[in-house]
Amino acid sequence: MVIINRAMNIVVIDYDQNWKQLFETEAALVKGIFKEELVGIHHIGSTAIPNLKAKPIIDMMPIVKDMEKVDNFNKSMVEIGYEPLGEFGMKGRRYFRKGGENRTHQIHVFQYDNTNEIERHLAVRDYLRAHENEKIAYGKLKEHLAKEFPKDIEAYSNGKHEFVKNLEKRALEWSRNRI
């Protein structure tokens, strides 16, 4: 059973040019921990999409060779401020978060052959980068939900669930048709 921290402060703000650098800085720390186990690391989520309103939380997606080895890095991740939470409701993932109620970073680790999850995250990011109207609509929805549910992450997430599922479907179709 996954317990969601309902007390998280939910704030959606205008895009911040510093988010890219915050990702790069944190990615360097993660690369230093995962070393040769790391295949790649991607900036995902809303902070990876220029001019999208977002919660100021940097989402990162490290891709690793062997998921079984990731738990060996928990102590090192704690030393740089992360809370290791295992799969945290998503089979085949390792999840880390930093910042408590005022979260600053989230890490979603996948093994290189988990192509469905990797493709889904990258397709949504790239689709929103390429589709201005979708980006604006998503930003407005998140801003509205953050005002309506400023301390209830579950209600905030539920409020955008259907939009995100439809967005993922369109993004995956778009991504697959580009190839």
URNOR-V393642 format. One record per residue. N is the residue number from 0. RES is the residue in one small letter. D_CENTER is the distance of its C-alpha to the mean C-alpha in Angstrom with 2 decimals. Layout:
N/RES/D_CENTER + N/RES/D_CENTER
//
This chain:
0/m/20.82 + 1/v/17.50 + 2/i/18.20 + 3/i/15.84 + 4/n/16.53 + 5/r/18.02 + 6/a/19.09 + 7/m/15.82 + 8/n/16.68 + 9/i/14.95 + 10/v/15.62 + 11/v/14.68 + 12/i/16.22 + 13/d/17.21 + 14/y/15.36 + 15/d/16.16 + 16/q/17.41 + 17/n/16.64 + 18/w/12.85 + 19/k/13.53 + 20/q/15.89 + 21/l/13.77 + 22/f/11.31 + 23/e/14.57 + 24/t/16.11 + 25/e/13.54 + 26/a/13.21 + 27/a/17.00 + 28/l/17.06 + 29/v/14.90 + 30/k/17.12 + 31/g/20.07 + 32/i/19.25 + 33/f/18.33 + 34/k/21.01 + 35/e/22.57 + 36/e/20.28 + 37/l/17.48 + 38/v/17.72 + 39/g/15.08 + 40/i/11.84 + 41/h/9.59 + 42/h/7.81 + 43/i/5.29 + 44/g/4.41 + 45/s/7.63 + 46/t/8.62 + 47/a/9.10 + 48/i/11.60 + 49/p/14.93 + 50/n/16.63 + 51/l/14.04 + 52/k/14.33 + 53/a/11.24 + 54/k/10.67 + 55/p/11.10 + 56/i/8.06 + 57/i/6.87 + 58/d/3.48 + 59/m/5.67 + 60/m/7.01 + 61/p/10.63 + 62/i/13.12 + 63/v/16.16 + 64/k/19.73 + 65/d/20.33 + 66/m/17.93 + 67/e/20.99 + 68/k/21.10 + 69/v/17.68 + 70/d/19.18 + 71/n/21.79 + 72/f/19.43 + 73/n/18.67 + 74/k/21.52 + 75/s/20.51 + 76/m/16.93 + 77/v/18.70 + 78/e/20.97 + 79/i/18.30 + 80/g/17.08 + 81/y/14.47 + 82/e/15.09 + 83/p/14.92 + 84/l/14.49 + 85/g/15.23 + 86/e/13.96 + 87/f/13.22 + 88/g/14.16 + 89/m/12.87 + 90/k/15.64 + 91/g/15.13 + 92/r/11.96 + 93/r/12.09 + 94/y/9.80 + 95/f/10.48 + 96/r/10.16 + 97/k/12.32 + 98/g/14.43 + 99/g/15.63 + 100/e/16.25 + 101/n/15.26 + 102/r/11.89 + 103/t/11.08 + 104/h/8.37 + 105/q/6.03 + 106/i/6.67 + 107/h/6.56 + 108/v/10.06 + 109/f/11.99 + 110/q/15.64 + 111/y/16.81 + 112/d/18.66 + 113/n/15.91 + 114/t/16.14 + 115/n/15.21 + 116/e/11.58 + 117/i/11.31 + 118/e/13.27 + 119/r/11.46 + 120/h/8.07 + 121/l/10.36 + 122/a/12.85 + 123/v/10.97 + 124/r/9.96 + 125/d/13.57 + 126/y/15.17 + 127/l/14.09 + 128/r/15.24 + 129/a/18.48 + 130/h/19.18 + 131/e/20.01 + 132/n/21.23 + 133/e/18.15 + 134/k/16.03 + 135/i/18.66 + 136/a/18.86 + 137/y/15.19 + 138/g/15.38 + 139/k/18.63 + 140/l/17.47 + 141/k/14.68 + 142/e/17.33 + 143/h/19.89 + 144/l/17.98 + 145/a/17.09 + 146/k/20.83 + 147/e/21.91 + 148/f/19.82 + 149/p/19.25 + 150/k/19.21 + 151/d/18.21 + 152/i/14.52 + 153/e/15.92 + 154/a/18.01 + 155/y/15.36 + 156/s/13.11 + 157/n/16.39 + 158/g/17.44 + 159/k/14.81 + 160/h/14.75 + 161/e/17.58 + 162/f/16.47 + 163/v/13.07 + 164/k/15.07 + 165/n/17.59 + 166/l/15.24 + 167/e/13.80 + 168/k/17.48 + 169/r/18.59 + 170/a/15.95 + 171/l/16.86 + 172/e/20.50 + 173/w/20.28 + 174/s/18.62 + 175/r/21.25 + 176/n/24.03 + 177/r/23.32 + 178/i/24.28
//
